[in-house]
Amino acid sequence: MAQMFINGEWTDAVSGEVYEVRNPANGEVVDTAPLAGEADVEKAVAAAKAAFPLWAKTPADERAKILRKGIELIEANAKEIQALLSAEQGKPVFEAAGELHHLLHGLEFYAGLASKIRGVQTPLPPTLGKNVYGMVLRRPVGVSVGIVPWNFPLTLMGTKVGPALIAGCPIIIKPATTTPLATLKIIGLLNEAGLPPGVLSCVTGRGSQVGEKLISHPDVRRVALTGSSDTGRRVMEIAGPDFKRITLELGGSDPMIVCPDADIRKAINGAMIGRFWNAGQACLAVKRLYLFEEIYDEFMDGLLKKVANYQLGDPATRPEKPFIRMGPLHTAYQREEVEMQLEDAVKKGAKVLIGGKRPDDPALANGYFFEPAVVVDVPEDSKLVTEEVFGPVLPVWKVKTIEEAIEKANRSRWGLGSSIWTKNLVWANRAIQEIEAGMTWVNQIHYGYDELPFGGVKASGIGHEHGPEAVDYYLENKSAVIGGLDWE
């Protein structure tokens, strides 16, 4: 039975209640986790508050040293963590390995950044006196909370833990109810590396009982969420009245534009990974594909051959080449929602070229499997366009000009990521300047880079994770004016 980690200790819920964590590939119980309540939240926040003064004064190099030791411990337990993540989330083990690698890279990036946080010193007008100058000090905000979703629980936990720890902020992680196990393992290892009690805790349970209590707690000053746009709106409602510092990385409907001069083979691979990685369950995923009519037939022929290579099955196994393993969707509800969205599009005239149904194999009947689909002639008012599609369904449209492609790309209430595939620098720069998204890739797969700030516009959120900019949300500026120290 898994336990939470609060104030430097493994612990059960105060109530003693637990819940089951099930494998979405077969419905079997992986483990149980504590079903926390308000009393557990109070314990975690009190511990973080008590730890804050000491951690805030801990030298940056010492924070980085502890984080690097934690990275070593995680690496030593990599196979166990990957298997646990695959079992609770449903992604193939090789994808779980990729997620863990991303987590470790991010933590190493922030460990290296710890000693590079800078303030400002500036001369002030001489009317204030001789040799008067101002300083801007960077101080940690205080007790922080990270709300992490189920689709990439490790990397999206790391984008909150890394910046918080090096900034000097204690942080409490609330994982998704369905994916707490690998997160708990990693948080335990980071604490084993030498973090003081209360600096990094993890509380498991329902969002309505744990997440909202953490967000609304008066001693919590910083909240970072990755989740749906509706959940982000709720976080703003709770945190706003107390002026808490928040970042929200929310939903997306990323457009991908492929131009006539693109490297078609690479662009097809980009569409495959961008749409079907993690069974399409990613905010940052290709959800709308726009192909110039000159290369439409060639691209679609290659794409459909590649998609046909996906083989649904046990995420813990790998099929023979050239087949590619795809695991299940994460929950029954998730699969039903994707089915409903696809059915709505078909009723309005869309055509499914491949996949788009539950597998016939009775061996997969207990899992939430769904065949990856490519769809054309999709009406703009269908749910495949107007809603975020969190599953392996790729709608494709034909376009004639770069103007048409960008205009259609911007027909969305979301603005998270986007990409254009071209060797034409004029078109590439137009896309960078004109597509309404927080990030645009040129000839690259949709992927978050730890070195660059990442965040969305419109309904895709506010603020940034990744990059040095992510640390800013865990720091506050304190201005000071220094005078009366004349030495002339």
HELIX and SHEET records of a PDB file:
HELIX    1   1 GLU A   38  LYS A   57  1                                  20    
HELIX    2   2 ALA A   60  ALA A   76  1                                  17    
HELIX    3   3 ALA A   78  GLN A   89  1                                  12    
HELIX    4   4 VAL A   93  LEU A  113  1                                  21    
HELIX    5   5 ALA A  114  LYS A  116  5                                   3    
HELIX    6   6 PRO A  126  LEU A  128  5                                   3    
HELIX    7   7 THR A  155  ALA A  167  1                                  13    
HELIX    8   8 LEU A  181  GLU A  192  1                                  12    
HELIX    9   9 GLY A  207  GLY A  211  3                                   5    
HELIX   10  10 GLU A  212  SER A  216  1                                   5    
HELIX   11  11 SER A  229  ALA A  239  1                                  11    
HELIX   12  12 GLY A  240  ASP A  242  5                                   3    
HELIX   13  13 ILE A  264  PHE A  276  1                                  13    
HELIX   14  14 TRP A  277  GLY A  280  5                                   4    
HELIX   15  15 TYR A  296  VAL A  307  1                                  12    
HELIX   16  16 ALA A  332  LYS A  347  1                                  16    
HELIX   17  17 PRO A  362  LEU A  364  5                                   3    
HELIX   18  18 LYS A  383  THR A  386  1                                   4    
HELIX   19  19 ILE A  402  ALA A  409  1                                   8    
HELIX   20  20 LEU A  425  GLU A  434  1                                  10    
HELIX   21  21 GLY A  467  ASP A  472  1                                   6    
SHEET    1   A 2 MET A   4  ILE A   6  0                                        
SHEET    2   A 2 GLU A   9  THR A  11 -1                                        
SHEET    1   B 2 VAL A  18  ARG A  22  0                                        
SHEET    2   B 2 VAL A  29  PRO A  34 -1                                        
SHEET    1   C 3 VAL A 120  PRO A 123  0                                        
SHEET    2   C 3 TYR A 133  PRO A 140 -1                                        
SHEET    3   C 3 LEU A 475  ILE A 482 -1                                        
SHEET    1   D 6 LEU A 200  CYS A 202  0                                        
SHEET    2   D 6 ILE A 171  LYS A 174  1                                        
SHEET    3   D 6 SER A 144  ILE A 147  1                                        
SHEET    4   D 6 ARG A 222  THR A 226  1                                        
SHEET    5   D 6 ARG A 245  GLU A 249  1                                        
SHEET    6   D 6 GLY A 461  ILE A 462 -1                                        
SHEET    1   E 7 LYS A 351  ILE A 354  0                                        
SHEET    2   E 7 ALA A 373  VAL A 376 -1                                        
SHEET    3   E 7 VAL A 393  VAL A 399  1                                        
SHEET    4   E 7 VAL A 286  PHE A 292  1                                        
SHEET    5   E 7 ASP A 254  VAL A 258  1                                        
SHEET    6   E 7 GLY A 417  TRP A 421  1                                        
SHEET    7   E 7 MET A 439  VAL A 442  1                                        
SHEET    1   F 2 TYR A 310  LEU A 312  0                                        
SHEET    2   F 2 ILE A 324  MET A 326  1                                        
SHEET    1   G 2 TRP A 414  GLY A 415  0                                        
SHEET    2   G 2 VAL A 457  LYS A 458 -1                                        
END                                                                             
